[in-house]
Every structure is written in C-alpha cells, then in structure tokens.
Amino acid sequence: MSKFSENPSIKKLNEDINGMQLLLRLATPFGLVNKKMRHSIKESKERLHLMKTQLEELLSIADEFNERFSNDGWIAYEHMSLDVMKETVVLHKSGQTEQVKQTLIN
C-alpha cells in the first residue's frame, strides 16, 4: 500500500510550499524586496512555515492512520478530517477498537 504522503497532489503541494519558501529566501538578497515589502515577506514566511508544519502533521497522521486501518478498509483521503484521524489513532493505541469503529462510522 502506498503512503498518503506519496499521493501526487500532496507531493505537489509540498513542492509548491518548498518553492515559495525558496523564492522568499532569495528575494531579499537579490534586491527584489523594498522596505515596504519587508513586513509582507516576513508574514508570508511565517504563514508558509505554519503551512509546512501542518502538512507534515497531516502526512504523519494520515500515514499512521493508513497503517493501522487500511486492512479494515479505511483509507485516509484528502478531505478526511484530520481530527477524526488523530482521534482514531489515539483510540486504537489505547485498545478502544469498538470506539474506533464508531468514530469512523460517524
């Protein structure tokens, strides 16, 4: 079974974020940023860092979710709730398999 992190659209999103981060890092040294733009660049860097962190969390949880539940027919997909995936992984780790099933069904 392939990992969620190997999904082509997820890989593209990761590549896009990396590309935007690189462009922002290179903009200032190459003189592409004036004083008025510095604040916007800083905000953009912070937002991209947050996006990257959230994406990494999503990929980690989704891959773990698939490892634990794919044999039962449950597969993480792009629009699945991250909170549901987290909750079911935690429940599974604590041995609450019936609660896992009910959470997934709901």
Secondary structure, DSSP 8 states (H G I E B T S, - for coil): ---GGG-HHHHHHHHHHHHHHHHHHHHTTTT---GGGHHHHHHHHHHHHHHHHHHHHHHHHHHHHHHHHGGGT----TTS-HHHHHHHHHHHHTT-HHHHHHHHH-
